[in-house]
Amino acid sequence: MVVLEAIGLASKEVFDYNRENFSFDNEQRLDMEKTRLAMQVERFSLFREDIEDLVNLTVSKMDMYHAVAALLLGSATTLYTEGRMHVPGNTPPWYIAIYFISIAGTFCYLLLA
């Protein structure tokens, strides 16, 4: 009976030998894993923020291009409707045709831009 008691005490000592260190290491490992996951989430949110900034940059540039194109489109419309050729003398019809075709091409380009 004493032998069994000694074996029981010895097995308890063997079981408890490194239990405290194991529990501490396990807590540290879990904390490290939580921190790693939080950092990874923050990293990918920064990636999304960078992509959003690039898209917003493109959109703001396109807004500026559209404003300039609208102004030029207004000028082309004014030239096409009210523009007069101030060439002294008689202007040949082929020259007027080239002039209006050029303005019409400009209008189409700006309308598509």
Salt bridges, closest charged atoms under 4 A:
ASP16 OD2 - LYS12 NZ 2.86
GLU33 OE2 - ARG36 NH2 2.49
